């Protein structure tokens, strides 16, 4: 089904606004070799938290709202990122999820953002009742460098657009903007786990999630570990679903990260023990610490999991 709105068109408007405000946000703006529009949010230019917040909304294709707030839940880490969407499946799975593997020589990055919904290269899109149509595309990469020409050619070709109509934002996880936009995926990881649990996506009607802002670190594995731990030990999600109450209860019980056999240690330690192999890590770990699921037909809400401030302190220290 072709939707009445375009994720890429909405994201393009946000992208051009980010370009306009680049100096205020400490971003670098450039044109690549094929005319693609590049925004450096943490490589040669420092970027910052506000840039990361806005990039997170671009990742959600304009269908999500991300706010930086304070929350006393985790004591020593009150600064919190809250992500919400009234179209959570499209915002999170059709757009924000980093599911597009892009590699050329030594360059490798997972692509996220609404360009994925134009290219539709992932099996996931066979399950999503959405087909985007746009003249522009926006891609977000966790990288300190812009992608090479071969990646630009591939992305533009797969999206069916001219290269000069492609916008690419890149920021490494070690940067402030990079850490911010990754933690803002707290709602997305809950949606992804619900999908892995085979919960019908069309029954997830709304969602709000929050996680503490992870302090960045110059070491990649440590930085990546902190952004994951922010969600695993400090994330909270509330989903609103239709359908049988028993299935809402079951979803709530299985969503928290503590249901994973790998739960308990800092993620960086788990990652190193797995020798950098993500597939050796239990996928159930990638989820918020706490879950609430409301069954809309009955009004009952089911709760499961709890935050772990001690483990979070060990990761963020």
N, C-alpha and C positions, 0 to 999 in steps of 0.2 A: 504493500500500500504506500502510495506517495502521500506524505503528510501535508497538512495545511500550512505548516511552518517549516522553515529550513534551519537545522542546527548550524550549518556552516554560514548562512547569511547572518544569523544572530551573533555568532561568534566573530564574524568578520567585522561587524560594527564595534564590538568590544576590542578587537585587535587593533583597528585603526585609532581608537581612542587611546589605547596603550602606546602606540607610536607617537601620538600627539603629546602625551604626557611623559615621554621618555626622559627628558632632562630632570623633571621633578622626581622621578622614580629611580634615577641612577641606572638607566638602561641604555644599551647601545642599539642603534638602528642602522641598518645597512641594506644594500641590494646585493644579492648573490650573482654568480656568473651567468645564470639564466634569467635574471630579473626577479627572482624570488625575493620576498620581503622577509628580512631576518630581524629578530629581536633577541639580543643577548641580555639575559637576566641574571647572570651569575658567573660568566666566564671571564672575559676581560673587563667587564663592567660589573659593579658590585650588586646592583639590584637591591631588594629589601623585602620586608614583610608585606607591605602594601602591594608591591608588585606581585608577590606570590599569591596574595589573596585574589587579586584580579585575574591572574593567570588561572587559578583554580576555577573561577567562574567561566573563563573561556574554555577550559577543559570540559566543562559541563554543557557546552554548547549554548550558553545563555539561558539554560533551563534550571539553573541552580543559583542559590544565594549563599555566599560565604561571608561570615562575620568574625572579627577578632573581638573576643569578649573576655571577661574575667569570671572565674568559677572557683568556689572554695572547696570543691570536692576533693582535689588532690593536694591540698595544703601548700607544699613548696612550689607547685607549678600551676599557679592560678590562670595564666594566660591561655586561652582556649580558642580553638577554631571550631565554629559551628557551621555545618553544611546542611542545607535543606532544599527539597525540591518537591513540587506538586506533580512532576513527571519523572519520578526517580529512575525508572527503568531506562528511559531514553537518555536522561542526563548522565547517568552513571555507567550503564552498560553499552549503550550505542555510541557514547562520546568519551567519557572520562577514563574508562578502563584502558590501561596500558597493554593492549593486546596485539599490536601490530609490530612484528619483528622486522627490523630494518638493518641490513648489514651490507657493507661494501669494503672489502679488504679488512683493515684493522678497525674501521668504524663500525660500532654496533650500538643500537639504542632501541628501546621499545617505544613505539609511537602511541600517543594518546591524543584525545581531542576529536572534534567532529569530522576531520578528514577521513577517519575510519569509516564513518557512515556513508561516505561517497564511494570509497574504494571497495568496501564490503568483502575484504579478503579473509576474514575470520569465519570459522564455522558458526560462531555465535549468531551471526546475522541471519542465518536461516531460521532462527527462532524468534527474531524480533520483527514485529509487524511495522516496519518503518523503512522507507526508501527516500533518501534525501535527493534533492535536485538544487544545484547552486552553481554559479559561475566562479565562486571563490571557495577556497578550502583553507582550514587552519589546523596545523599540526603542532603538538607540544612534545619536546624531547628532553629526557634527563641526560644532559650532555653539557660539557664545558665548551664544546666547539660546534660550529654549524655543520650540517651534514654535507658530504661531498656531492659533486654534480650528479653522479650516478643515482644517488638516493633521491635527489630533487626530480630527476627525470622519471624515476619509477613512481614516486608519489603522485606527481602531476599526471602522469599517464594513467595510473590506476584510478585516479579521481576524475579523469576526463576533463581536465582544465588545462589552460595554458600555464606554464611555469611562473609567469609574472603575476598570476592570480593566486599564488600559493603564499600563505603566511606561515612562517616557522618561528616558534619561540623555543629557546633552549636555555637550560639552567641545570647545573649539576646539583645533586643531592646535598653536597657540602656547602652550598650557598644558602643565604637566608630565604631567597625566593624559592629555591628548589625545595628546601625543607618544608616551607609553608605549604606549597601546593601539593606535596606528597601527603602530609598529614591531613589536608583537607579532603583526601580520598576516603575518609572514615565511613561515610555513607556508602560509597561505591564498594568497599570490601564487604560490607554487610549484604549488599545486593548480590555480589558475586557468590558469596557463600550460600545465600538463599537459592541461587540458580544451581549451584553444585548439589544442593539438597533436593533438587527437582521440585521446588515449590513453584507453582504456576506464576510466571512473571506478570501476566495480565491481572492478577489479583492483588498486586502490590500497588496501592493507590497513592500513597504519600509517605514521606520519610524525613526524619531529622536525625542528625548525629553530631557528636562533638568529641574532640580529643585535644589533649594539651599540646601547645606549640613546642616542638622539639628544638632544643638548642643545636645549631649546626656544629659540625666538627670537620677539621681539614682532612682527616682520614676517611676514605670512601666507605669502607666497611663499617666503621664506627658511626658515621653519619647515617648510612642506610639502616643500621641497627636501631638507632634512636628514633627514626621516623616510623619504623615498624612497631617498636615498643610503645610509642605514644598511643597507637591504636590498640595493640594487643593487651597492654596493661592499663591504659587510661581511657580507651574509647567507649562511648555510650551511644546506642542507637535506639530509635523508636520508629517502628514500621506500623503502618495502618493497612490492614488487609481485609479482603472480602472472603467469603467461603466459610466452611465449617469451623466452629470454634476449636475443635480438637486439633485441627491442622495448624491453627494459629498458635496454640499451646506448644505443639511439637516443634514448630519453627523457633519459637522463643527458647526452648530448652536446648536446641542444638546450635544456635547462633554463636554463643560466646566462645572466645579463644581458648578458654580453660577446658573445652571439650577435646582439645588436641593432646595427643601423647607427647608432643614436644613442648608443651606449655611449661613455663616456670623460669627458664634461663633467659638472660638477655639475648636478643635476636642475633647480634653480632657473634656471640659465642656459638650459637647453634649453626650459623652460616659457616663459620670457620671449621667447625667439626664436620660439617657436610662437604668440606673442601670446595665451597662455592657452588655446589650443585643444588639449585632451588628445588629440583624435582625429588631430592632426597629428604626434603623437609615436609612434614605432614601438612597438607593443604588446609586442614581444619584450623591451623594456627592463625591464618590470615583473616582475622575478624575482630570486631570490638570486644572489649572485656565484658560489657554489660549489654543486655538486650531487653527491650520491651516490645511486645507485639500486641496490638489492639485488633480484636475481631469486630469489624464495623457493624455487622448485623446484630450482635448482642451487646456490644459496648464493653465487653470484658477485656482486661489487659493482663497479659502474662509476662512475668519477669524472670530473668535468669542471669547468672553470672555476677561478678563484682569487680570493682577496680582494685588494682594492686599497687598502692603507692610505694611500698618497700622495693618492689622490683623496678618500678619506674625510677626511683632515686638511684638505684644501682646502675641503670642504663644512662641516665642523664648526668651523673656526677662528673 
